[in-house]
Amino acid sequence: MAIEDIITRMQDDKAGGVPIRTVKSFLSKIPSVVTGADIVQWLMKNLNIEDPVEAIHLGSLIAAQGYIFPISDHVLTLKDDGTFYRFQAPYFWPSNCWEPENTDYAIYLCKRTMQNKARLELADYEAENLARLQRAFARKWEFIFMQAEAQVKIDRKKDKTERKILDSQERGFWDVHRPVPGCVNTTEMDIRKCRRMKNPQKVKKEHIYKLMKSDSYARFLRSNAYQDLLMMKKKTENEQGRRTSLEKFTRSVGKSLTSKRLTGLMQSS
């Protein structure tokens, strides 16, 4: 079953989806959230998973692709507790998304600085990214600032609850495409880049190394990246073997012809 089919079923109330609720906070309400524990229980029940660890692992893979995200953390993993998560809007799903540019990221960060909300304050790494982008795009920063300003004006016209949900979904999107330092970028964009590159084998090796760091060795051995690299290695070895055999054959024929010439010369003399 595809991830998007699982996500669609999880949000279907009539088919026994995960309970989506609005919860009360200290001075406000948090709309449209689910708990990590509810997601784990749903995965175990509906996908016939017996081991909670396996369900958590699957949920973390879904989160890493950006289909669900924690509302108060930039690290996209699933926890089997009361941590609040939100479903990503289909507009931001990997299958529907364009590959974002650094200018898009600069506009997003710049927009965040214009909104006086504690939940929209930049994290340290985001502030550093903004400063770096401002230096890189110094000549076009006025354009970036104007674009951010225009988006803020549009956002202010939206309903407060809708704006709160959309802000978190946009942040979840960028947590996938510009992840926290130390987190692996798991977007499918990496695979498409790999196919366009002149040296895909090197890229696959790097991707496999990331898999080994972030996943168990057993799952790594079953990964498509490892199998592809294995096939490429066998193909290379076969080609080298054929070349070696051809070289041996050529040398053998050459020695045979030389021996025959020498024998002929000796007989003629």
Helices and strands as residue ranges (DSSP letters): H 3-10, G 13-15, E 21-24, E 29-35, H 36-46, H 52-64, E 68-70, E 84-87, G 90-92, H 102-114, G 118-120, H 124-136, G 138-140, H 141-156, H 160-177, H 189-196, H 200-214, H 217-222, H 224-268
